[in-house]
């Protein structure tokens, strides 16, 4: 698919093959079309996994996949982001490839547009780090919000806390603790060793748990400042002042449930530093206070969050099916 397939890197060695896995759920078709077009010159294979979108949307996504020579997998029910990513990864391995270690997978959400050289910049960083003997877990781009144009910061550990570091001029890669799954490039054998996404979380903190697991296994994660991905986090962005101007991403009350529940679940099960425990705990409390106090529908948000906290304490996992 890529015009660079069979090209060279590292002074003439064959370029590793790269497959993109796109997870869709009722996507905006025009954005998905732009996304696939941007990827077609950058990767060798595209797998689209649909997480039980509406029937009319599934038909349109399937047609777009056929027109774009992408493979398409339609899940009969919404199994969550982690399960869809794992299915997509498995599908990329269906091709016979004698050099498994030289195959990479790029994970993407359905609303992420990579800049024209994003994949090459990520791959070059990965190969450069490996040549220096670094045990690379994954590399990821800087995220540019498509509504505000703001470039996100990378999350790194301090001695007793977690901090957010912006990209700076002259910085190629940042050693980070966390990469959002959309835009993450990982070598196939590395992903297999670390293990797939935790499907029991369904959504929210799926990428956090995987990154913490990768770090605990001795792998390093890197944010690549020269790679850019246009993406939207949350349903809307709210600007607030807390020490400095900050942008808060607002999700639906349903997502508030998963945020609360899954924060408690990973605090219970994931290996992490004291700084990460403090960061996640403070973020949980701050999110509950901020969203319930300022974002409608407040009563529903509060109820979803309280049920999420309860289910987190009770170690309930999987898809939530509210009874109201």
Phi, psi and omega per residue, in radians:
X1 nan -0.764 -3.122
X2 -1.305 2.464 3.063
X3 -1.226 -0.188 -3.134
X4 -1.734 0.040 3.134
X5 -0.991 2.351 3.139
X6 1.383 0.061 3.092
X7 -1.255 -3.028 -3.049
X8 -2.087 2.748 3.012
X9 -2.612 2.929 3.113
X10 0.896 0.872 3.047
X11 1.244 0.513 3.027
X12 2.063 -0.195 3.096
X13 -1.167 2.605 -3.129
X14 -1.037 2.488 3.091
X15 -1.227 2.290 3.099
X16 -1.036 2.579 3.085
X17 -1.359 2.544 -3.079
X18 -2.298 2.237 3.070
X19 -1.987 2.387 3.076
X20 -1.751 2.372 3.065
X21 -1.988 2.006 3.125
X22 -1.884 2.175 3.077
X23 -1.758 2.202 -3.117
X24 -2.025 2.607 2.996
X25 -2.661 1.789 -3.077
X26 0.818 0.977 -3.080
X27 -1.315 2.840 2.946
X28 -1.374 2.036 -2.961
X29 -1.089 -0.661 -3.121
X30 -1.103 -0.707 3.116
X31 -1.163 -0.743 3.123
X32 -1.090 -0.678 3.124
X33 -1.112 -0.764 3.104
X34 -1.107 -0.678 -3.125
X35 -1.107 -0.835 -3.141
X36 -1.118 -0.702 3.120
X37 -1.077 -0.684 3.132
X38 -1.195 -0.504 -3.107
X39 -1.457 -0.481 -2.968
X40 -1.062 -0.510 3.112
X41 -1.599 0.017 -3.057
X42 -1.997 -0.390 -3.081
X43 -2.235 2.925 -3.085
X44 -1.664 -0.324 -3.028
X45 -2.713 2.483 3.084
X46 -2.258 2.223 3.062
X47 -2.015 2.160 3.092
X48 -1.829 2.143 3.111
X49 -1.990 2.026 -3.135
X50 -1.674 2.298 -3.049
X51 -1.707 1.049 3.065
X52 1.059 0.941 3.005
X53 -1.180 2.995 3.048
X54 -1.010 2.595 -3.038
X55 -0.944 -0.742 -3.136
X56 -1.124 -0.649 3.126
X57 -1.205 -0.700 3.138
X58 -1.026 -0.755 3.133
X59 -1.067 -0.747 -3.134
X60 -1.190 -0.694 3.128
X61 -1.143 -0.745 3.129
X62 -1.076 -0.718 3.134
X63 -1.151 -0.731 3.100
X64 -1.089 -0.721 3.125
X65 -1.090 -0.764 3.116
X66 -1.090 -0.797 -3.119
X67 -1.107 -0.480 -3.066
X68 -1.774 0.143 -3.133
X69 1.024 0.661 3.064
X70 -1.763 2.632 2.993
X71 -1.430 2.541 -3.047
X72 -2.283 2.290 3.070
X73 -2.198 2.192 -3.129
X74 -1.920 2.089 3.116
X75 -1.475 2.415 -3.074
X76 -1.217 -0.447 3.069
X77 -2.465 2.801 -3.137
X78 -1.284 1.890 -3.103
X79 -1.681 -0.023 -3.124
X80 1.693 2.855 -3.053
X81 -1.143 -0.699 -3.106
X82 -1.111 -0.797 3.134
X83 -1.103 -0.723 -3.139
X84 -1.134 -0.694 3.110
X85 -1.154 -0.702 3.105
X86 -1.120 -0.698 3.091
X87 -1.103 -0.738 3.132
X88 -1.119 -0.738 3.101
X89 -1.065 -0.766 3.119
X90 -1.060 -0.666 -3.134
X91 -1.146 -0.610 3.137
X92 -1.188 -0.402 -3.113
X93 -1.505 -0.006 -3.138
X94 -1.243 -0.430 3.108
X95 -1.274 2.422 3.072
X96 -1.215 2.239 -3.114
X97 -2.590 1.870 -3.073
X98 -1.179 -0.297 -3.104
X99 -1.987 1.273 -3.081
X100 -0.975 -0.675 -3.118
X101 -1.142 -0.305 -3.118
X102 -1.773 0.406 3.058
X103 -1.997 2.317 -3.134
X104 -2.019 2.666 3.083
X105 -2.173 2.337 3.112
X106 -1.941 2.073 3.138
X107 -1.622 2.393 -3.105
X108 -2.522 2.477 2.930
X109 -1.411 2.919 -3.013
X110 -1.337 -0.103 -3.109
X111 -2.026 0.471 -3.076
X112 -1.928 2.162 -3.133
X113 -1.915 1.966 3.123
X114 -1.370 2.478 3.035
X115 -1.184 2.889 -2.921
X116 -1.025 -0.516 -3.098
X117 -1.989 0.261 -3.022
X118 -0.996 -0.836 -3.069
X119 -1.140 -0.742 3.116
X120 -1.089 -0.705 3.139
X121 -1.154 -0.735 3.102
X122 -1.115 -0.807 -3.124
X123 -1.091 -0.766 3.140
X124 -1.055 -0.697 3.116
X125 -1.132 -0.785 3.135
X126 -1.037 -0.835 -3.105
X127 -1.169 -0.660 3.118
X128 -1.104 -0.754 3.133
X129 -1.167 -0.741 3.119
X130 -1.105 -0.638 3.126
X131 -1.116 -0.439 3.091
X132 -1.523 0.046 3.116
X133 1.547 0.195 -3.136
X134 -1.356 2.402 3.094
X135 -1.508 1.562 -3.007
X136 -1.421 2.232 3.031
X137 -1.544 -0.835 3.139
X138 -2.910 2.793 3.013
X139 -2.217 2.643 -3.127
X140 -2.559 2.755 -3.072
X141 -1.496 2.934 2.926
X142 -1.304 2.395 -3.074
X143 -1.697 2.206 3.104
X144 -1.883 2.113 -3.136
X145 -1.232 2.239 -3.047
X146 -1.297 -0.175 3.132
X147 -1.695 -0.626 -3.058
X148 -1.922 -0.313 -3.071
X149 1.360 0.057 -3.129
X150 -1.284 2.344 3.055
X151 -1.564 2.158 -3.075
X152 -1.192 2.811 3.086
X153 -1.686 2.726 3.087
X154 -1.617 2.591 -3.093
X155 -1.681 2.139 -3.114
X156 -2.299 2.711 3.135
X157 -1.536 2.399 2.917
X158 -1.756 -2.907 -3.137
X159 -1.178 -0.775 -3.090
X160 -2.239 0.172 -3.090
X161 -2.715 2.967 3.088
X162 -1.853 2.376 -3.102
X163 -2.196 2.803 3.110
X164 -1.909 2.199 -3.050
X165 -1.990 2.186 3.092
X166 -1.416 2.725 3.010
X167 -1.179 2.462 3.127
X168 -2.195 2.724 -3.138
X169 -1.014 2.304 3.105
X170 1.562 -0.074 3.139
X171 -1.663 2.085 -3.139
X172 -1.457 -0.943 -3.124
X173 -2.328 2.577 3.041
X174 -2.023 2.297 3.044
X175 -1.315 1.972 -2.985
X176 -2.130 2.994 3.108
X177 -1.792 -0.284 -2.982
X178 -2.616 2.430 3.008
X179 -2.300 2.309 3.029
X180 -1.168 2.597 -2.994
X181 -1.114 -0.600 -3.113
X182 -1.222 2.076 -3.110
X183 1.731 -0.111 -3.129
X184 -1.281 2.248 3.088
X185 -1.914 2.178 -3.086
X186 -2.378 2.433 3.100
X187 -1.260 2.470 -2.981
X188 -1.046 -0.723 -3.123
X189 -1.205 -0.572 3.101
X190 -1.158 -0.775 3.121
X191 -1.071 -0.686 -3.135
X192 -1.143 -0.661 -3.134
X193 -1.247 -0.806 3.133
X194 -1.151 -0.620 -3.119
X195 1.832 2.785 -3.090
X196 -1.290 -3.119 3.111
X197 -1.189 2.582 3.133
X198 -1.327 1.818 -3.061
X199 -1.221 -0.410 -3.098
X200 -1.185 -0.359 3.132
X201 -1.337 -0.394 3.111
X202 1.232 -1.167 3.075
X203 -2.708 2.740 -3.076
X204 1.302 2.137 3.137
X205 1.189 0.188 3.040
X206 -1.114 -0.793 3.119
X207 -1.221 -0.629 3.111
X208 -1.046 -0.838 -3.114
X209 -1.080 -0.735 -3.126
X210 -1.134 -0.745 -3.139
X211 -1.126 -0.741 3.098
X212 -1.095 -0.662 3.116
X213 -1.171 -0.710 3.111
X214 -1.101 -0.765 3.133
X215 -1.128 -0.718 -3.140
X216 -1.128 -0.484 3.130
X217 -1.488 0.047 3.071
X218 1.625 0.224 3.105
X219 -1.646 2.626 3.105
X220 -1.817 2.531 3.097
X221 -2.002 2.516 -3.071
X222 -2.343 2.322 2.959
X223 -1.584 2.255 -3.068
X224 -1.848 1.884 -3.001
X225 -1.179 -0.475 -3.133
X226 -1.381 -0.160 3.109
X227 -1.747 2.391 -3.074
X228 -2.238 2.425 3.079
X229 -2.308 2.148 3.088
X230 -1.487 2.173 -2.965
X231 -2.642 2.776 3.059
X232 -2.176 2.160 3.063
X233 -1.715 2.269 3.107
X234 1.377 3.004 3.133
X235 -1.419 -0.524 3.079
X236 -2.684 2.903 -3.134
X237 -2.021 2.308 3.105
X238 -2.051 2.209 3.106
X239 -1.502 2.255 3.107
X240 -2.327 2.786 3.080
X241 -1.964 2.046 3.072
X242 -2.542 1.509 -3.039
X243 1.437 -0.619 3.064
X244 -2.782 2.963 3.096
X245 -1.196 2.266 3.140
X246 -2.266 2.658 3.066
X247 -1.923 2.122 -3.125
X248 -1.836 2.277 -3.113
X249 -1.628 2.149 -3.049
X250 -1.761 2.229 3.101
X251 -1.921 3.096 3.094
X252 -1.276 2.805 3.054
X253 -0.976 -0.589 3.107
X254 -1.056 -0.734 3.110
X255 -1.196 -0.516 3.069
X256 -1.060 -0.657 3.089
X257 -1.013 -0.901 -3.088
X258 -1.153 -0.639 3.116
X259 -1.037 -0.828 -3.130
X260 -1.173 -0.883 -3.103
X261 -1.046 -0.854 -3.021
X262 -1.284 -0.470 3.022
X263 -1.049 -0.809 3.121
X264 -1.151 -0.653 -3.133
X265 -1.122 -0.770 -3.110
X266 -1.341 -0.500 3.014
X267 -1.091 -0.557 -3.123
X268 -1.342 -0.676 -2.918
X269 -1.957 -0.496 -3.022
X270 -1.456 2.509 3.026
X271 -1.373 2.185 -3.110
X272 -2.718 2.847 -3.138
X273 -1.333 2.927 3.051
X274 -1.048 -0.679 3.137
X275 -1.037 -0.723 3.111
X276 -1.181 -0.698 3.106
X277 -1.082 -0.736 3.124
X278 -1.147 -0.772 -3.130
X279 -1.053 -0.854 -3.112
X280 -1.163 -0.659 -3.138
X281 -1.176 -0.799 3.137
X282 -1.160 -0.661 3.124
X283 -1.155 -0.670 3.111
X284 -1.080 -0.861 -3.138
X285 -1.103 -0.787 -3.139
X286 -1.093 -0.679 3.135
X287 -1.143 -0.758 3.136
X288 -1.062 -0.832 -3.116
X289 -1.108 -0.839 -3.059
X290 -1.158 -0.876 -3.039
X291 -1.224 -0.673 3.124
X292 -1.216 -0.596 -3.099
X293 -1.376 -0.482 -2.949
X294 -2.169 -0.340 -2.970
X295 -2.013 2.066 3.078
X296 -1.249 2.665 -0.072
X297 -1.439 1.933 -2.992
X298 -1.066 -0.808 3.136
X299 -1.037 -0.722 -3.137
X300 -1.185 -0.700 3.097
X301 -1.037 -0.816 -3.120
X302 -1.052 -0.759 -3.120
X303 -1.122 -0.792 3.131
X304 -1.070 -0.711 -3.134
X305 -1.174 -0.723 -3.138
X306 -1.141 -0.701 3.085
X307 -1.147 -0.669 3.096
X308 -1.078 -0.760 3.100
X309 -1.098 -0.754 3.123
X310 -1.044 -0.830 -3.093
X311 -1.195 -0.545 3.066
X312 -1.135 -0.767 3.091
X313 -1.106 -0.585 -3.114
X314 -1.534 0.030 3.106
X315 1.092 0.607 3.073
X316 -1.448 2.391 -3.046
X317 -2.272 3.136 3.102
X318 1.457 -2.873 -3.107
X319 -1.311 2.353 3.123
X320 -1.568 2.319 3.103
X321 -2.118 1.557 -3.097
X322 -1.038 2.542 -3.081
X323 -1.672 0.073 3.112
X324 -2.043 nan nan
